């Protein structure tokens, strides 16, 4: 936990250049806490703070920062300083960071690396962002199937310090992945047991071009801590670790939430100059919502004679529309989440629509019964109670079905459902609710008291 007094003491130590005092303050802090401390320091002090850390610790702090924070910090460092940090970072973290830098600087940094490491990084940079190849790390341990358990343990001990994850040990033959075993299985095996007899040969793998959603699905389905990435010939290229894919899932979830609520970007939450891009995008969606509100107003205006005759209808109109909007948003959230987890959902379209329609009908009957009971007690008007009950059932059924049907239709049109569904679902539920409500009132109450 980074406190204000710690930030102030760190700032004072940096200004007074009391290095011993600074190291005493941060000696026991985790890299994630040090990253938070860097964020809370004034910009002029961040560079000085990083330069006073040893390269290994500074690299760990850099890994813990967000991509935009990493980029901003790296811009203030020389190529030699950045190269030293990259040498201490995991391969996948290096690839992510280089992907954010200008191409000219990337080439300069690669030239400062060793030939073998630079070649490995160049190979990883060829994979598109969000693919298994871009997410994987090559920092892993491989052994031969011909070793005994005790020989394999000695091999792992000798070469395992640089591995990013040492829970799994991968068995290769001529670079091809032939088996995998956990470190636990290796340790508890009889010392002379051949690795080929204790390894698992039923392998779960991904190709380097696989989308990150597919990688996440495999890791979740098989409860893995890491997923091997192999090429078409079965050669082991690297592994995607569960912690890396968790970051990706969190990032995608945030993107979907922001897109679903229309702003599209969270840049407005960050300090800095006025975010014109985010402001224009939000303005667009506000105009869309404004237009849909005018449509709803036009529908309500068409029923002015009914409203003038039965003014009580106005009192309950917000209840019907708000409840339908809530149900539509809930169904939309379920649908968008399902799309995020399973891209090929279209074979289940009919079943999904039936389920949501059934849920909408059930919610409509439950909410409608409660509202009708209130009206009967309050106004003692059975016709108004019947109108509200039927309106609730119909409006909530339409809203629930629309929450699924709209993102499905948008996906067919190759439009991101998370971005465009919100305003459309709002429009349809508002228009449907108002039309259903006042049409039923006209039919059931139009003859007058």
VENGITA-V399545 format. One line per field, one symbol per residue. ss: DSSP state (A for helix, B for strand, O for the rest). A space follows every 50 residues. Layout:
ss: ???
//
This chain:
ss: OOOAAAAAAAAAAAAAOOAAAAAAAAOOOOAAAAAAAAAAOOAAAAAAAA AOOOAAAAAAAAAAOOAAAAAAAAOOOOAAAAAAAAOOOOAAAAAAAAOO OOAAAAAAAAAAOOAAAAAAAAAAAOOOOOBAAAAOBOOOOBBOOOOBAA AAAAAAAAAAAAOOOOOBBBBBBOOBBBBBBBAAAAAAOOOOOBAAAAOB OOOOBBOOOOBAAAAAAAAAAOOOOBBBBBOOOOBBBBBBBAAAAAAAAA AAAAAAAAAAOOOOOOAAAOOOOOOAAAAAAAAAAAAAAAAAAAAAAAAA AAOAAAAAAOOAAAAAAAAAAAAAAAAAAAAAAAAAAAAAAOOOOAAAAA AAAAAAAAAAAAAAAAAAAAAAAAAAAAOOOAAAAAAAAAAAAAAAAAAA AAAAAAAAAAAAOOOOAAAAAAAAAAAAAAAAAAAAAAAAAAAAAOOOO
//
